[in-house]
Amino acid sequence: MSESAERAPLPPGPDGLPVVGSFLRFRRDPFAFYDDLREYGDVVAYRMLGYDMCSVLDPAAVEAVLLDDADAYRKPDLLGDALDDYMTEGVLLTEGDQWRAQRSTLQPMFYRERVEAYGDLMAAYARDAAADWADGGDVDLQAAASEYTLRVLARTLLDADLGEHADAVRGFADAVREIGRAGSLAAQLPRWVPLPSRRRHRRAFERFDGVVADLVEDRRDGRPTDGGGPADLLSLLLAAEYPDGSTPSRTEVRDQLMTFLFAGHDTTSLALTWAFVLLNRRPAAYDRLRAEVDATVDGDRATVADLERLPYTDRVAKEVLRLRPPAGALFREPREDVELAGYRVPEGTMVVLPQFAVHTDPRFYDDPETFRPERWTDGLEDDLPDYAYFPFGGGPRHCIGMRFAALELRLALATLVANVDVDVRDPDVDPALGSPFEPADDVRAVVTER
Ligand code: HEM
């Protein structure tokens, strides 16, 4: 630790409150709790049932944690042994040299041309989704959107139809979602909160492991790729070689696939879900989006080339990720005592970067709680401080799937809007505080063909 960090004071915070007091206030109204924290400043320390927490509400301090001093922090182990060692060799959870080697090996998968090559598939599946939803009439939007993103991922990661392995992939995705929910709660709740059914999760992991084993076997038998290089993540991993000449182990291949299914699935589907919730809250914005899509999209699906001519669709997507950032909050832990914005943050503190709070800070956004896609005109982006908007995180560990997600969200939105009307029954549904940042209730919608 530097000398200045040693001398720096601890961050201010609601120390006076008894420990249980903080927790109860948090439980009663977590958003009000965060609003209250702002009164103490931009870097606020508090204790919550066993944890030393530190919330960071200032963009410059967020930038320090994610970018400038990124090496001084690690990702905390929120999921603990709930994962049974699955996924731990995936790029979301590894650290140091292992993470660096993985990240650069995986990066080509996310080059612009490769991601854009998936555009047709993303739109075609969105058109299928529109037809399915309209058939069903009343739809559980979050579940339906999640089915859509899972289908896209199965094809792009595994080159597999969800149909073949639907139960195993869905079972795995559900298990990780439950664990993720519990894990993010673990960052906010006491350690004794029990994690949900371990045995069921283990079975889901084992089944998925079996699917991956079959797929690897298949691929080794020389299944064709697209000729211009590996077509999907699985092929890329099987062909990969690290700088030291080693190749990803069988466990690592499995863990990377699990990681990408986990990280790429609920995030994008939540963004789609929230998009329709928020559009229903602002009918004028929904009308404007429909008008833009009708004037631009020819036929029943949007194309990558259309996107340039869909500026309002782009603003809708940006505004959704501002107001309802699917990750909700990011978490870090200093490797040793660090200095942050002039304060000392002790090793082991749970540093919380609450996107939902920074993205609605009235210092940076007018009328911050209102869904207003138009705000993204007139140079707002130039005026915003860096890291006042960070839905995909930042620094070296920013979302590797950012370009993929941004494309999928826009193409799916435009294609769905071109084909169906989505009438959300309760557009006032609130988010539940957590990571992911989900609706507090099921989002039911009546979907009709246009
Ligand atoms: C709207 C959709 C998405 C959002 C909002 C989102 C958000 C994020 C955020 C905030 C992080 C950083 C977490 C941290 O620093 O603690 C992250 C990391 C990551 N995301 Fe995404 N994500 C999305 C979609 C995707 C997709 C589609 C994929 C893959 C196909 C993906 C794969 C990953 C991976 C592998 C990481 C870990 C990167 C690393 O640590 O090096 N994400 N994402």
Residues whose N, C-alpha, C, O or C-beta is under 5 A from the ligand:
A	BS01	HEM	V91 L92 F260 A263 G264 T267 T268 A271 P326 A327 L330 F331 F390 P391 F392 G393 P396 R397 H398 C399 I400 G401 F404 A405
